[in-house]
Amino acid sequence: MIYYFLVILSCILTSCQMGFTKAYSAKYGDSMRAVYRNSVLSGLAFVIIMGVKDLITRNPFEMTGFSFVIAIIFALI
């Protein structure tokens, strides 16, 4: 049952992130500084959400080699 909740939560968070990005872009524009600020705020929100997820499922966040490589690629993009 918890997995259904997490899938629904993931869909909600994805739509919230898209809405936040659109609202942020409308308010602050599309300059390079605004894009970097938006990326930092999105990253911080991700860390907070992962912390809440870890508290709900009581499983610590595990970093595998593959997820580390994907995180590095995502950070470079």
PyMOL CGO cylinders between C-alpha atoms (Angstrom):
from pymol import cmd
from pymol.cgo import CYLINDER

trace = [
    CYLINDER, 0.00, 0.00, 0.00, 2.85, 2.39, 0.77, 0.3, 1, 1, 1, 1, 1, 1,
    CYLINDER, 2.85, 2.39, 0.77, 4.15, 2.01, -2.78, 0.3, 1, 1, 1, 1, 1, 1,
    CYLINDER, 4.15, 2.01, -2.78, 0.84, 3.22, -4.25, 0.3, 1, 1, 1, 1, 1, 1,
    CYLINDER, 0.84, 3.22, -4.25, 1.05, 6.23, -1.97, 0.3, 1, 1, 1, 1, 1, 1,
    CYLINDER, 1.05, 6.23, -1.97, 4.62, 6.94, -3.11, 0.3, 1, 1, 1, 1, 1, 1,
    CYLINDER, 4.62, 6.94, -3.11, 3.68, 6.67, -6.79, 0.3, 1, 1, 1, 1, 1, 1,
    CYLINDER, 3.68, 6.67, -6.79, 0.78, 9.08, -6.32, 0.3, 1, 1, 1, 1, 1, 1,
    CYLINDER, 0.78, 9.08, -6.32, 3.02, 11.41, -4.33, 0.3, 1, 1, 1, 1, 1, 1,
    CYLINDER, 3.02, 11.41, -4.33, 5.62, 11.27, -7.10, 0.3, 1, 1, 1, 1, 1, 1,
    CYLINDER, 5.62, 11.27, -7.10, 3.04, 12.30, -9.70, 0.3, 1, 1, 1, 1, 1, 1,
    CYLINDER, 3.04, 12.30, -9.70, 1.85, 15.16, -7.51, 0.3, 1, 1, 1, 1, 1, 1,
    CYLINDER, 1.85, 15.16, -7.51, 5.39, 16.36, -6.87, 0.3, 1, 1, 1, 1, 1, 1,
    CYLINDER, 5.39, 16.36, -6.87, 6.25, 16.24, -10.57, 0.3, 1, 1, 1, 1, 1, 1,
    CYLINDER, 6.25, 16.24, -10.57, 3.25, 18.38, -11.43, 0.3, 1, 1, 1, 1, 1, 1,
    CYLINDER, 3.25, 18.38, -11.43, 4.08, 20.78, -8.57, 0.3, 1, 1, 1, 1, 1, 1,
    CYLINDER, 4.08, 20.78, -8.57, 7.65, 21.09, -9.84, 0.3, 1, 1, 1, 1, 1, 1,
    CYLINDER, 7.65, 21.09, -9.84, 6.44, 21.89, -13.34, 0.3, 1, 1, 1, 1, 1, 1,
    CYLINDER, 6.44, 21.89, -13.34, 4.02, 24.48, -11.97, 0.3, 1, 1, 1, 1, 1, 1,
    CYLINDER, 4.02, 24.48, -11.97, 6.72, 25.99, -9.75, 0.3, 1, 1, 1, 1, 1, 1,
    CYLINDER, 6.72, 25.99, -9.75, 9.11, 26.24, -12.70, 0.3, 1, 1, 1, 1, 1, 1,
    CYLINDER, 9.11, 26.24, -12.70, 6.49, 27.96, -14.85, 0.3, 1, 1, 1, 1, 1, 1,
    CYLINDER, 6.49, 27.96, -14.85, 5.52, 30.40, -12.08, 0.3, 1, 1, 1, 1, 1, 1,
    CYLINDER, 5.52, 30.40, -12.08, 9.16, 31.10, -11.23, 0.3, 1, 1, 1, 1, 1, 1,
    CYLINDER, 9.16, 31.10, -11.23, 9.97, 31.72, -14.88, 0.3, 1, 1, 1, 1, 1, 1,
    CYLINDER, 9.97, 31.72, -14.88, 7.02, 34.11, -15.22, 0.3, 1, 1, 1, 1, 1, 1,
    CYLINDER, 7.02, 34.11, -15.22, 8.08, 36.06, -12.13, 0.3, 1, 1, 1, 1, 1, 1,
    CYLINDER, 8.08, 36.06, -12.13, 11.87, 36.18, -12.52, 0.3, 1, 1, 1, 1, 1, 1,
    CYLINDER, 11.87, 36.18, -12.52, 12.36, 35.67, -16.25, 0.3, 1, 1, 1, 1, 1, 1,
    CYLINDER, 12.36, 35.67, -16.25, 14.60, 33.29, -18.12, 0.3, 1, 1, 1, 1, 1, 1,
    CYLINDER, 14.60, 33.29, -18.12, 18.00, 34.80, -17.33, 0.3, 1, 1, 1, 1, 1, 1,
    CYLINDER, 18.00, 34.80, -17.33, 20.94, 32.58, -16.45, 0.3, 1, 1, 1, 1, 1, 1,
    CYLINDER, 20.94, 32.58, -16.45, 20.85, 33.75, -12.82, 0.3, 1, 1, 1, 1, 1, 1,
    CYLINDER, 20.85, 33.75, -12.82, 17.16, 32.85, -12.51, 0.3, 1, 1, 1, 1, 1, 1,
    CYLINDER, 17.16, 32.85, -12.51, 17.77, 29.42, -14.04, 0.3, 1, 1, 1, 1, 1, 1,
    CYLINDER, 17.77, 29.42, -14.04, 20.59, 28.66, -11.58, 0.3, 1, 1, 1, 1, 1, 1,
    CYLINDER, 20.59, 28.66, -11.58, 18.50, 29.87, -8.63, 0.3, 1, 1, 1, 1, 1, 1,
    CYLINDER, 18.50, 29.87, -8.63, 15.60, 27.69, -9.77, 0.3, 1, 1, 1, 1, 1, 1,
    CYLINDER, 15.60, 27.69, -9.77, 17.91, 24.68, -10.05, 0.3, 1, 1, 1, 1, 1, 1,
    CYLINDER, 17.91, 24.68, -10.05, 19.25, 25.23, -6.54, 0.3, 1, 1, 1, 1, 1, 1,
    CYLINDER, 19.25, 25.23, -6.54, 15.76, 25.60, -5.07, 0.3, 1, 1, 1, 1, 1, 1,
    CYLINDER, 15.76, 25.60, -5.07, 14.59, 22.46, -6.89, 0.3, 1, 1, 1, 1, 1, 1,
    CYLINDER, 14.59, 22.46, -6.89, 17.61, 20.53, -5.59, 0.3, 1, 1, 1, 1, 1, 1,
    CYLINDER, 17.61, 20.53, -5.59, 16.93, 21.63, -2.02, 0.3, 1, 1, 1, 1, 1, 1,
    CYLINDER, 16.93, 21.63, -2.02, 13.28, 20.64, -2.36, 0.3, 1, 1, 1, 1, 1, 1,
    CYLINDER, 13.28, 20.64, -2.36, 14.41, 17.23, -3.63, 0.3, 1, 1, 1, 1, 1, 1,
    CYLINDER, 14.41, 17.23, -3.63, 16.66, 16.70, -0.62, 0.3, 1, 1, 1, 1, 1, 1,
    CYLINDER, 16.66, 16.70, -0.62, 13.84, 17.65, 1.77, 0.3, 1, 1, 1, 1, 1, 1,
    CYLINDER, 13.84, 17.65, 1.77, 11.38, 15.36, -0.02, 0.3, 1, 1, 1, 1, 1, 1,
    CYLINDER, 11.38, 15.36, -0.02, 13.84, 12.46, 0.05, 0.3, 1, 1, 1, 1, 1, 1,
    CYLINDER, 13.84, 12.46, 0.05, 14.28, 13.02, 3.78, 0.3, 1, 1, 1, 1, 1, 1,
    CYLINDER, 14.28, 13.02, 3.78, 10.52, 12.86, 4.31, 0.3, 1, 1, 1, 1, 1, 1,
    CYLINDER, 10.52, 12.86, 4.31, 10.33, 9.73, 2.14, 0.3, 1, 1, 1, 1, 1, 1,
    CYLINDER, 10.33, 9.73, 2.14, 13.04, 8.12, 4.24, 0.3, 1, 1, 1, 1, 1, 1,
    CYLINDER, 13.04, 8.12, 4.24, 11.10, 8.92, 7.39, 0.3, 1, 1, 1, 1, 1, 1,
    CYLINDER, 11.10, 8.92, 7.39, 7.90, 7.45, 5.94, 0.3, 1, 1, 1, 1, 1, 1,
    CYLINDER, 7.90, 7.45, 5.94, 9.42, 4.23, 4.60, 0.3, 1, 1, 1, 1, 1, 1,
    CYLINDER, 9.42, 4.23, 4.60, 12.12, 3.95, 7.28, 0.3, 1, 1, 1, 1, 1, 1,
    CYLINDER, 12.12, 3.95, 7.28, 14.65, 3.00, 4.63, 0.3, 1, 1, 1, 1, 1, 1,
    CYLINDER, 14.65, 3.00, 4.63, 17.75, 5.15, 4.36, 0.3, 1, 1, 1, 1, 1, 1,
    CYLINDER, 17.75, 5.15, 4.36, 18.72, 6.66, 1.03, 0.3, 1, 1, 1, 1, 1, 1,
    CYLINDER, 18.72, 6.66, 1.03, 21.18, 4.38, -0.74, 0.3, 1, 1, 1, 1, 1, 1,
    CYLINDER, 21.18, 4.38, -0.74, 23.55, 5.59, -3.43, 0.3, 1, 1, 1, 1, 1, 1,
    CYLINDER, 23.55, 5.59, -3.43, 24.62, 2.98, -5.96, 0.3, 1, 1, 1, 1, 1, 1,
    CYLINDER, 24.62, 2.98, -5.96, 27.28, 3.49, -8.59, 0.3, 1, 1, 1, 1, 1, 1,
    CYLINDER, 27.28, 3.49, -8.59, 24.66, 3.90, -11.30, 0.3, 1, 1, 1, 1, 1, 1,
    CYLINDER, 24.66, 3.90, -11.30, 22.65, 6.47, -9.34, 0.3, 1, 1, 1, 1, 1, 1,
    CYLINDER, 22.65, 6.47, -9.34, 25.87, 8.37, -8.60, 0.3, 1, 1, 1, 1, 1, 1,
    CYLINDER, 25.87, 8.37, -8.60, 26.72, 8.57, -12.31, 0.3, 1, 1, 1, 1, 1, 1,
    CYLINDER, 26.72, 8.57, -12.31, 23.17, 9.69, -13.16, 0.3, 1, 1, 1, 1, 1, 1,
    CYLINDER, 23.17, 9.69, -13.16, 23.36, 12.35, -10.40, 0.3, 1, 1, 1, 1, 1, 1,
    CYLINDER, 23.36, 12.35, -10.40, 26.65, 13.67, -11.79, 0.3, 1, 1, 1, 1, 1, 1,
    CYLINDER, 26.65, 13.67, -11.79, 25.20, 13.83, -15.33, 0.3, 1, 1, 1, 1, 1, 1,
    CYLINDER, 25.20, 13.83, -15.33, 22.09, 15.58, -14.01, 0.3, 1, 1, 1, 1, 1, 1,
    CYLINDER, 22.09, 15.58, -14.01, 24.24, 18.10, -12.12, 0.3, 1, 1, 1, 1, 1, 1,
    CYLINDER, 24.24, 18.10, -12.12, 26.30, 18.84, -15.23, 0.3, 1, 1, 1, 1, 1, 1,
    CYLINDER, 26.30, 18.84, -15.23, 23.22, 19.39, -17.37, 0.3, 1, 1, 1, 1, 1, 1,
]
cmd.load_cgo(trace, "trace")
